[in-house]
C-alpha cells in the first residue's frame, strides 16, 4: 500500500511501543511523498492505525511497519520467507510458511517457468520465496522470482541447517545497514545465511562446527544490544580456538 505524504518522519511514535487502535500517522497533514505500509498497519481514510502491539519502525526512505516478536507469521506482500514443501499438485506446490494456513507456489512461478520445465521438489524441501499475494482469509501466493521475474536469490536451499525463531529476531537479523551478530561472525568465519521474515533462518558452511556456532550465536542474540552481541560472539570464538 502506498500513500502520499511529506515528512520523512511524520510521527512522534517512531521507535515507540504502540497497541492496536493507536493512530500512528495523520495523512491529512502530509503531502508529496510516498509512504509504504508494512506489517501491522492499515489505512482508514486519512489515518494510519496499528493493528497489533509492537514497536513502530521505519526503514529509509519511506517504509513503516509494526515490529513485534511473534511465533506465528502473518503473510505480507513482498516479504522474503523460508517455506517448506508439504505437497505438490498439478498446478501448485503447497508450502508451510509458519502461518495460519498453507501457502501455494504456482509451478510456473520460477524464472523462465514453462510446462516443459516444471521443477520437482520432494516433501520437506526448503525454499526461499517471495510473497506476492496476501489477503485475510485466503492462502498466500508465493513466487521464486523477484519483481522483475528473475530468480535472484530465490529458490531451493540445499544442505545446511534451518531453525525457527521469532519474527522479531528475523527482522533484527535483516536490519540495515548490518546486524551486529552477523557482522561480528562474518569477520572471523565463512558461512552463508538466508533469513525469512516468517521466523526461519538457514545457515550453511563447509564445517558442521561453524554451522553450529553461527546458529547458536544467532539464537542467543535476540534480546542483546549490539555491543552485547559482539561480546557474545567473541566469547564463542574464543571457546572454539582453545
Backbone as a ProteinNet text record, in pm:
[ID]
protein_1_A
[PRIMARY]
XXXXXXXXXXXXXXXXXXXXXXXXXXXXXXXXXXXXXXXXXXXXXXXXXXXXXXXXXXXXXXXXXXXXXXXXXXXXXXXXXXXXXXXXXXXXXXXXXXXXXXXXXXXXXXXXXXXXXXXXXXXXXXXXXXXXXXXXXXXXXXXXXXXXXXXXXXXXXXXXXXXXXXXXXXXXXXXXXXXXXXXXXXXXXXXXXXXXXXXXXXXXXXXXXXXXXXXXXXXXXXXXXXXXXXXXXXXXXXXXXX
[TERTIARY]
84.7	0	88.3	51.5	130.3	40.1	91.2	15.9	107.5	55.2	134	146.2	266.4	289.3	412.3	450.8	553.9	674.6	671.2	778.8	846.8	979.5	1049.4	1022.7	984	946.4	816.9	704.1	578.6	505.8	575.6	510.8	603.9	546.5	623.7	633.9	566.5	565	675	759.7	866.3	953.8	978.7	1060.9	996.5	866.2	794.3	694	654.3	557.9	417.5	345.1	206.5	119.4	-11.1	-104.9	-214.4	-292.5	-398.4	-492	-518.1	-606.3	-533.8	-405.5	-329.9	-315.9	-343	-321.5	-175.6	-101.4	41.9	78	-9.4	15.5	-114.9	-109.1	-224	-194.3	-255.2	-225.1	-280.2	-378	-435.4	-335.3	-227	-125.8	-4.2	-10.4	107.2	78.3	179.9	166.7	300.8	293.9	408.2	515.6	497.5	596.1	523.8	571.3	507.3	552.5	456.5	485.2	435.1	517.3	479.9	447.9	334.4	291	328.2	392.8	428.9	337	384.8	304.2	255.2	129.7	74.9	10.3	6.3	-52.6	-165.8	-265.5	-374.1	-421.3	-478.1	-528.3	-679.1	-727.5	-870	-887	-936	-948.4	-812	-797.3	-670.7	-582.2	-608.6	-526.4	-467.8	-350.2	-285.3	-284.2	-340.2	-353.3	-278.3	-244.2	-179.4	-283.7	-251.3	-340.1	-290.5	-169.8	-116.3	-19.3	15.4	109.7	252.2	335.2	475.1	538.9	659.1	733.2	715.3	684	671.5	810.6	837.7	970.1	964.5	1081.6	1093	1219	1206.2	1320.4	1330.2	1443.2	1459.6	1447.4	1386	1339	1196.9	1113	971.2	884.2	940.3	858.7	840.7	716.3	683.2	613.7	640.4	573.2	576.8	495.6	496.2	579.8	683	769.9	734.7	704.1	674.5	734.9	753.1	813.4	702.5	675.4	564.9	613.1	544.9	578	505.9	382.7	308.1	326.8	347.9	374.9	246.9	227.9	116.5	171.6	136	194.3	171.7	275	269.1	335.7	272	324.6	467.5	552.4	693.8	785	730.1	816.2	894.9	1021.8	1103.1	1103	1062.4	1043.8	1100.2	1110.5	1153.6	1032.3	1006.6	892.3	935.1	853.4	880.3	772.4	812.7	718.5	649.9	516.3	441.7	362.3	340.9	267.4	282.1	256.7	260.3	134.2	79.5	-39.7	-3	-91.7	-59.3	-22.4	-83.7	-58.5	17.9	27.3	88.7	165.2	261.8	321.5	256.5	223.6	169.8	285.3	291.7	408.9	370	441.3	427.5	512.6	447.6	521.2	516.8	477.9	470.2	358.9	255.5	143.9	16.8	-95.3	-223.2	-273	-222.4	-262.5	-148.9	-158.9	-57.5	-64.4	49	54.6	70.3	46.1	67.6	168.7	251.2	354.8	324.1	276.3	246	368.8	347.2	458.6	528.5	464.7	525.5	589.5	588.2	639.2	789.5	859.7	1004.9	1057.4	1180.8	1237.5	1230.9	1170.4	1157.6	1066.1	977.7	893.1	796.5	795.9	700.8	654.9	553.6	503.1	605.4	704.6	805.2	917.1	933.8	1044.8	997.8	886.9	835.2	932.8	974.8	1069.2	1004	1085.5	1036.3	1100.1	1016.2	1064.3	1005.2	1089	1041.1	975	885.4	825.6	937.1	935.4	1040.6	1145.9	1142.5	1239	1221	1332.7	1331.1	1350	1261.4	1265.9	1271.4	1348.2	1348.4	1256.2	1146.2	1040	996.2	919.3	866.7	714	653.4	507.4	458.2	369.2	316.9	170.1	97.9	-41.3	-67.2	-132	-163.1	-290.3	-399.7	-527.2	-582.9	-643.5	-701	-804.7	-792.9	-888.7	-856.7	-747	-709.4	-566	-535.9	-399.6	-307.6	-192.4	-95.6	-40	-3.4	59.5	206.5	292.1	435.9	496.7	621.8	696.6	843.6	912.3	1057	1130.6	1072.8	1138.7	1122.5	1204.8	1187.5	1081	1060.9	954.3	976.5	1101.1	1130.8	1123.4	1091.5	1081.1	1210.1	1315	1443.7	1450	1525.2	1537.3	1603	1701.8	1775	1821.4	1791.9	1836.2	1733	1618.6	1509.6	1527.8	1473.3	1482.2	1512.2	1546.6	1572.7	1701.9	1700.3	1818.6	1862.1	1978.7	2024	2130.8	2125.3	2220.6	2193.7	2293.6	2280.7	2183.4	2146.9	2061.6	1961.8	1833.2	1729.6	1672.6	1654.9	1591.3	1489.6	1397.5	1290.5	1318.6	1279.1	1298.3	1167.5	1169.4	1055.7	1066.6	955.3	959.1	1040	1042.8	1121.5	1269.7	1320.1	1461.8	1493.9	1403.8	1426.8	1444.2	1356.9	1367.4	1494.9	1536.6	1660.8	1780	1779.8	1888.9	1895.8	1781.2	1775.1	1785.6	1816	1819.3	1929.6	1907.4	2002.6	2082.6	2211.6	2286.2	2338.7	2376.4	2425.2	2375.4	2361.1	2322.6	2450.7	2464.1	2589	2636.2	2544.8	2588.4	2639.5	2573.3	2619.2	2747.6	2759.4	2880.9	3000.4	2984.1	3093.9	3133.1	3034.8	3063.8	3133.7	3090.3	3145.2	3290.6	3338.6	3479.1	3573.7	3521.5	3606.9	3573.2	3449.8	3403.6	3347.6	3353.7	3295.3	3168.4	3055.3	2927.6	2827.1	2713.9	2606.6	2476.6	2389.1	2262.1	2149.5	2030	1907.4	1809.9	1761.5	1672	1533.6	1433.8	1296.4	1222.9	1143.9	1067	957.9	941.6	845.1	908.2	1026.8	1087.7	1158.6	1224.1	1306.4	1441.8	1545.7	1681.9	1753.8	1822.6	1902.9	2049	2133.2	2277.7	2350.5	2451.2	2530.6	2677.2	2764.6	2909.4	2977.8	3106.2	3181.1	3203.7	3202	3227.3	3102	3059.9	2944.4	2961.1	3085	3108	3079.2	3108.2	3077.4	2927.6	2855	2709	2650.9	2701	2650.9	2682.7	2804.9	2843.9	2760.1	2745.9	2667.9	2522.8	2465.6	2325.3	2304.5	2394.3	2381.5	2396.4	2487.3	2507.1	2381.7	2321.6	2200.5	2086.2	2067.9	1961.1	1977.3	2100.7	2127.9	2124	2108.1	2125.6	1998.8	1882.1	1756.1	1739.3	1775.4	1749.5	1876.9	1980.1	2106.6	2121.7	2190.1	2223	2332.2	2362.5	2467.2	2601.5	2635.9	2762.9	2763.8	2653.7	2645.1	2654.3	2598.6	2608.1	2753.4	2827.9	2969.4	3051.3	3025.1	3096.3	3063.8	2937.1	2895.6	2964.6	2975.8	3043.4	3190.7	3256.3	3397.8	3419.7	3330.1	3343.6	3324.8	3227.3	3205	3326.1	3384	3500.9	3621.4	3637.9	3749.4	3739	3617.7	3599.5	3639.4	3608	3640.9	3791.8	3859.8	4003.2	4084.9	4027.5	4101.7	4120
-118.7	0	123.7	223.1	344.9	465.7	564.1	684.8	804.5	914.3	1035.8	1105.5	1150.8	1228.7	1314.8	1397.5	1496.2	1493	1427.3	1438.2	1303.9	1301.1	1174.8	1105.6	1180.6	1123.2	1189	1155.2	1224.6	1172	1120.4	1070.8	1080.4	1110.5	1116.3	980	879.3	745.3	654.8	706.7	625.4	564.6	432.7	356.1	343.5	369.7	353.7	239.1	186.9	78	132.3	69.2	105.1	-19.1	3	-107.2	-96.9	-203	-197.9	-78.7	-7.4	108.3	240.5	240.6	365.4	425.7	555.8	627	669.3	619.1	646.2	750.5	771.2	870.5	941.2	1074.3	1153.7	1206.5	1144.5	1178	1313.4	1366.3	1495.9	1609.4	1585.1	1688.6	1670.9	1571.9	1536.1	1539.2	1577.9	1578.5	1548.2	1502.9	1499.7	1393.4	1295.1	1187.2	1055.5	952.3	821	748.7	700.9	619.9	479	379.8	240.1	179.7	112	49.5	-97.9	-139.2	-278.8	-348.6	-457	-540.6	-463	-489.5	-434.2	-298.7	-240.6	-108	-115.1	-28.9	-22.2	122.5	153.5	288.2	293.2	395.9	425.2	573.7	604.1	743.9	811.7	916.4	990.3	948.8	836.4	794	655.3	634.9	504	455.3	337.8	285.1	153.2	123.4	-3.3	-113.6	-230.9	-346.2	-445.5	-422.5	-512.9	-438.4	-498.3	-437	-460.4	-360.6	-372.6	-235.9	-234.1	-109.5	-57	71.4	133.2	156.3	93.3	101	172.7	223.9	298.1	253.9	225.6	192.7	297.7	369.2	474.2	417.2	489.6	626.4	638.6	533.9	562.5	445.8	341.3	227.6	226.3	201.2	193	60	1.7	-121.7	-135.7	-228.5	-260.1	-385.5	-374.5	-488.4	-549.7	-676.5	-747.8	-886.8	-948	-1080.2	-1183.6	-1253.7	-1348.9	-1484.2	-1588.7	-1722.1	-1754.1	-1703	-1728.3	-1611.3	-1643.2	-1541.4	-1501.6	-1369.8	-1318.2	-1272.7	-1338.8	-1306.2	-1161.1	-1101.7	-964.1	-959	-892.2	-885.6	-830.5	-894.4	-862	-915.3	-982.3	-1045.2	-1159.1	-1170.2	-1284.7	-1382.3	-1505.9	-1601.6	-1738.2	-1825	-1962.6	-2053.4	-2131.1	-2221	-2365.5	-2455.3	-2599	-2666.4	-2739.7	-2809.2	-2921.9	-2920.6	-3026.2	-3113.4	-3063.7	-3143.5	-3076.7	-3152.1	-3095.7	-3135.5	-3039.9	-3058.7	-3029.8	-3059.6	-3033	-2888.1	-2794	-2652.2	-2578.4	-2637.2	-2566.1	-2660.1	-2602.4	-2667.6	-2607.5	-2690.7	-2642	-2623.2	-2504.1	-2464.4	-2426.1	-2482.5	-2440.9	-2316.5	-2204.7	-2078.8	-2033.3	-2124.8	-2092	-1991.4	-1993.6	-1901.2	-1973.3	-1904.1	-1964.4	-2070	-2069.2	-2167.1	-2189.6	-2296	-2323.9	-2218.2	-2191.5	-2103.3	-2189.9	-2130.5	-2207	-2136.3	-2217.6	-2170.7	-2227.7	-2145.7	-2196.3	-2261.6	-2368.6	-2440.9	-2357.3	-2248.1	-2161.5	-2036.4	-2026.9	-1906.9	-1914.1	-1949.3	-1957.9	-1886.6	-1842.3	-1773.2	-1864.7	-1814.8	-1893	-2012.7	-2011.5	-2127.2	-2156.9	-2282.6	-2329.6	-2469.6	-2518.8	-2652.5	-2761.7	-2727.2	-2827.2	-2839.9	-2740.3	-2747.5	-2718.5	-2780.7	-2765.4	-2827.9	-2755.4	-2811.7	-2920.9	-3008.6	-3115.7	-3100.6	-3096.3	-3084	-3195.8	-3258.4	-3360	-3293.1	-3363.9	-3313.4	-3288.5	-3172.5	-3136.3	-3044.4	-3021.8	-2931.3	-2790.1	-2721.4	-2585.2	-2487.3	-2386.6	-2288.7	-2147.2	-2061.5	-1918.8	-1852.7	-1795.9	-1749.4	-1607.2	-1547.5	-1412.2	-1417.6	-1344.9	-1338.2	-1239.3	-1283.8	-1195.1	-1158.6	-1241	-1209.1	-1253.3	-1166.5	-1199.7	-1127.1	-1201.3	-1144.7	-1223.7	-1153	-1217.8	-1321	-1440.8	-1546.6	-1626.6	-1594	-1666.2	-1716.2	-1823.9	-1875.5	-1778.5	-1751.6	-1662.3	-1727.2	-1643.1	-1691.2	-1651.5	-1743.8	-1724	-1726.2	-1682.2	-1687.9	-1711.4	-1775.9	-1794.5	-1699.4	-1581.5	-1477	-1344.2	-1246.7	-1112.5	-1040.9	-911.3	-836.9	-828.1	-843.7	-836	-971.3	-1076.7	-1209.9	-1288.8	-1234.3	-1303.8	-1388.9	-1495.8	-1584.6	-1513.7	-1427	-1355.3	-1454.9	-1428	-1517.9	-1625.5	-1623.6	-1715	-1853.2	-1953.3	-2089.4	-2187.4	-2312.2	-2414.2	-2387.3	-2420.4	-2410.6	-2552.9	-2590.7	-2728.6	-2736.9	-2847.4	-2865.9	-2768.6	-2747.7	-2651.3	-2694.6	-2598.8	-2624.4	-2511.2	-2546.3	-2446.1	-2455.4	-2340.4	-2339.1	-2226.2	-2236.9	-2139	-2041.2	-1916.3	-1809.4	-1730.2	-1621.3	-1529.7	-1439.3	-1380.5	-1286.7	-1161.8	-1126.9	-1011.3	-1032.6	-1152.4	-1181.7	-1181	-1234.2	-1233.8	-1091.7	-1001	-862	-797.1	-832.6	-777.5	-823.3	-949.2	-1001.2	-932.3	-885.9	-818.7	-667.6	-618.5	-474.3	-408.9	-283.3	-208.4	-112.7	-89.4	-146	-286.2	-316.3	-450.3	-491.9	-621.2	-676.5	-706.8	-658.9	-675.9	-820.5	-913.7	-1051.6	-1111.5	-1084.9	-1138.3	-1070.7	-941	-869.7	-923.6	-947.4	-998.7	-1139.9	-1224.2	-1360.4	-1359.7	-1271	-1264.9	-1223.1	-1154.2	-1111.2	-1227.3	-1335.6	-1447.5	-1578	-1590	-1717.5	-1700.7	-1809.8	-1811.5	-1896.5	-1834.4	-1904.9	-1827.2	-1888.6	-1820.8	-1839.1	-1740.5	-1747.1	-1702.9	-1747.8	-1697.5	-1675.8	-1553.7	-1519	-1490.4	-1559.7	-1536.1	-1451.3	-1357	-1272.7	-1351.1	-1476.7	-1560.4	-1632.5	-1591.5	-1650.8	-1781.7	-1791	-1907.4	-1860.1	-1930.8	-1894.6	-2019.5	-2007.2	-2116.6	-2077.2	-2169.2	-2145.5	-2259.3	-2225.6	-2327.3	-2287.6	-2386.2	-2363.7	-2495.1	-2488	-2609.1	-2698.4	-2638.4	-2713.2	-2720.1	-2839.7	-2850.2	-2768.8	-2760.2	-2683.7	-2535.2	-2485.5	-2345.3	-2323.9	-2418.1	-2408.2	-2401.8	-2486.8	-2490.9	-2361.3	-2311.5	-2188.1	-2069.1	-2056.1	-1944.2	-1953.2	-2073	-2091.2	-2056.7	-2102.5	-2073.7	-1924.5	-1859.4	-1715.4	-1638.3	-1676.2	-1608.1	-1628.3	-1753	-1781.5	-1703.6	-1677.7	-1610.3	-1458.3	-1405.3	-1261.1	-1178.2	-1242.5	-1169.3	-1054.9	-1076.6	-975.3	-904	-908.6	-842.3	-713.9	-617.3	-495.3	-526.9	-431.3	-452.6	-482.9	-410	-432.4	-571.1	-608.5	-740	-852.7	-831.7	-933	-955.4	-848.4	-861	-930.2	-897.7	-962.1	-1110.1	-1144.5	-1283.8	-1362.1	-1304.8	-1371.7	-1393.1	-1292.9	-1305.8	-1420.4	-1434.6	-1541.6	-1677.2	-1688.1	-1815.1	-1853.3	-1755.7	-1782.8	-1822.6	-1761.3	-1795.5	-1939.8	-1984.6	-2122.8	-2220.6	-2185.9	-2273.5	-2279.5	-2167.8	-2158.8	-2229.7	-2246.3	-2309.8	-2459.7
0	0	0	-78.8	-86.7	-66.7	7.7	37.9	21.7	-32.6	-44.6	90.1	123.8	245.2	226.5	327.7	303.1	393.5	504.1	601	615.6	621.7	631.7	764.8	867	996	1042.5	980.4	1009.2	1132.3	1231.3	1352	1471.4	1586.5	1711	1777	1719.5	1778.6	1724.7	1637	1578	1686.5	1675.4	1769.5	1907.1	1916.6	2042.8	2032.5	2148	2151.5	2127.7	2035.7	2008.5	2028.5	2041.8	2060.7	1955.1	1935	1833.9	1854.3	1746.1	1751	1758.8	1795.2	1801.7	1662.4	1650.8	1524.7	1519.8	1421.8	1415.3	1309.6	1210.2	1106.6	1070.7	1057.5	1014	874.4	774.1	635.7	593.8	667.7	630.9	646.3	721.5	744.2	653.2	563.6	485.5	336.4	256.8	110.3	45	-78.1	-171.1	-149.1	-65.7	-57.1	-39.2	-102.8	-93.7	31.8	108.7	226.9	201.1	231.8	214.3	350.4	358.1	482.7	483.3	591.6	607.8	706.1	762.8	851.9	973.2	1011.5	1134.3	1122.3	1001.6	981.6	879.7	896.9	799.9	786.1	670.3	643.8	659.7	726.7	737.6	708.4	589.5	543.9	549.1	632.4	637.9	754.3	815.9	928.9	905	959.3	959.1	1103.1	1126.1	1261.3	1276.1	1400.8	1432.4	1445.8	1393.4	1407	1511.9	1565.5	1666	1755.5	1866.8	1959.4	1911.7	1926.6	1887.6	1874	1820.2	1802.9	1660.5	1649	1517.1	1460.6	1347.1	1286.3	1152.4	1111.4	985.7	913.5	784.9	700.8	592.2	586.7	487.7	347.6	255.7	277.4	328.3	312.6	330.4	375.2	433.6	474.9	626.5	669.5	811.3	838.6	956.3	994.4	1146.4	1197.1	1339.3	1359	1438.8	1464.8	1599.5	1597.6	1721.1	1711.9	1825.8	1829.7	1843.2	1734.3	1731.2	1680.5	1722.3	1675.3	1544.8	1529.2	1406.6	1310.7	1187	1085	1012.6	994.2	915.5	781	670.4	539.5	500.1	440.4	391.9	255	159.5	22.7	22	-57.8	-78.1	31.2	132.4	232.1	168	204.3	164.9	282.2	257.1	365.4	327.5	427.7	406.4	417.7	313.8	311.5	296.3	349.6	342.9	258.3	157.7	69.6	147	147.4	216.5	119.1	-3.9	-103	-239.4	-343.5	-478.8	-552.7	-628.9	-709.6	-855.9	-950.2	-1091	-1119.1	-1048.6	-1077	-968	-848.3	-736.4	-644.2	-574.8	-459.6	-335.5	-236.6	-110.8	-13.4	45.9	123.8	266	363.1	503.1	523.2	559.6	579.1	724.9	815.1	957.7	985	901.9	914.7	953.1	949	987.8	889.4	766.7	666.4	568.8	490.8	389.6	279.2	217.6	100.9	-22.8	-140.5	-262.9	-352.6	-414.9	-506.5	-644.3	-738.9	-872.8	-936.5	-1011.3	-1072.2	-1179	-1224.1	-1324.5	-1262.9	-1128.7	-1061.5	-1039.5	-1148	-1147.1	-1271.3	-1266.8	-1382.6	-1505.7	-1610.7	-1732.6	-1720.2	-1619.3	-1593.8	-1708.1	-1754.1	-1855.7	-1815.7	-1883.7	-1855	-1886.9	-1967.2	-2005.6	-1903.2	-1817.8	-1721.4	-1579.1	-1541.5	-1405.4	-1306.4	-1203.9	-1106.3	-1023.2	-970.5	-884.7	-747	-644.9	-507.7	-423.5	-344.1	-251.4	-131.8	-67.1	56.9	158	220.5	315.1	256	124.2	61.6	114.8	135.5	187.7	72.5	63.4	-44.7	11.5	-55.3	-23.7	-124.9	-77.3	-166.4	-130.1	-221.3	-202.1	-200.9	-106.7	-100.2	-205.3	-294.2	-398.6	-377.7	-302.5	-268.8	-126.3	-47.8	91.1	131.2	141	181.7	299.4	392.3	509.9	467.9	524.5	494.6	370.8	302	181	192.6	121.2	120.2	47.6	106.5	42.7	-83.8	-180.7	-303.3	-302.2	-345.1	-340.2	-479.9	-488.4	-613.5	-582.7	-675.6	-664.5	-758.4	-781.8	-860.9	-789.5	-828.4	-777.4	-860.1	-834	-902.7	-1053.2	-1098.3	-1241.6	-1310.7	-1235.2	-1293.3	-1292.4	-1229.5	-1221.3	-1094.3	-1099.9	-984	-866.8	-896.2	-792.2	-685.7	-558.3	-451.2	-419.2	-486.3	-451.6	-514.9	-445.7	-495.6	-384.2	-418.1	-316	-239.7	-111.3	-25.3	8.2	-38.8	-22.6	86.2	161.1	269.1	382.9	466.1	573.7	681.6	764.5	880.8	893.5	908.8	925.5	1066.7	1131.7	1263.1	1268.5	1362.1	1374.2	1487.4	1465.4	1562.2	1570.3	1643.9	1642.8	1520.2	1481.4	1369.1	1405	1533.7	1576.4	1554.2	1584.9	1563.4	1414.4	1332.6	1188.1	1136.2	1179	1133.6	1185.1	1305.8	1358.6	1274.3	1232	1150.3	1014.7	967.2	837.3	848.9	968.9	991.9	909.7	876	793.2	880.3	848.9	735.8	763	887.9	918.4	1055.5	1073.7	1202.7	1280.6	1404.6	1480.5	1492.2	1522.3	1541.1	1411	1299.5	1170.5	1124.9	1151.2	1115	1191.9	1321.9	1404.9	1362.6	1333.3	1288.6	1152.9	1063.4	928.8	922.8	1025.8	1028.9	1055	1114.6	1152.5	1080.5	1033.7	979.1	838.4	761.5	627.6	631.9	602.5	605.3	521.4	494.1	423.7	500.8	492.2	562.2	469	500.9	439.3	553.5	566.8	677.1	621.2	672.8	631.3	733.2	686.4	777.1	850.7	816.4	887.5	1005.8	1048.2	1166.8	1141.3	1025.6	995.2	944.2	984.6	944.9	896.2	783.3	726.2	730.8	777	786.3	717.1	638.2	570.5	575	588.6	591.3	558.8	527	492.5	613.5	732.6	855.4	941.6	985.5	1075	1202.9	1253.2	1376	1354.8	1233.8	1203.6	1197.6	1137.1	1130.5	1271.6	1360.8	1498.8	1570.5	1555.6	1624	1576.8	1446.1	1391.2	1435.4	1430.2	1469	1615.6	1701.2	1844.6	1872.9	1801.9	1821.7	1782.1	1669.6	1624.6	1723.7	1770	1865.2	1994.8	2035.3	2162.7	2153.2	2031.5	2011.4	2025.3	2032.1	2017.9	2117.3	2242	2344.6	2390.6	2306.2	2338.2	2258.2	2315.3	2241.7	2140.6	2052.8	1954.2	2018.7	2123.2	2194.7	2257.9	2320.5	2383.6	2281.8	2163.4	2059.1	2018	2002.4	1962.7	2071.5	2196.7	2307.9	2311.9	2293	2292.6	2182.6	2063.6	1951.9	1983.9	2041.3	2076.4	2174.6	2272.4	2370.8	2304.8	2215.1	2146.1	2061	1992.4	1909.5	1993	2108.8	2196.5	2244.7	2273.2	2318	2208	2083.5	1971.5	1949.8	1969.2	1944.7	2052.7	2171	2280.8	2259.5
[MASK]
++++++++++++++++++++++++++++++++++++++++++++++++++++++++++++++++++++++++++++++++++++++++++++++++++++++++++++++++++++++++++++++++++++++++++++++++++++++++++++++++++++++++++++++++++++++++++++++++++++++++++++++++++++++++++++++++++++++++++++++++++

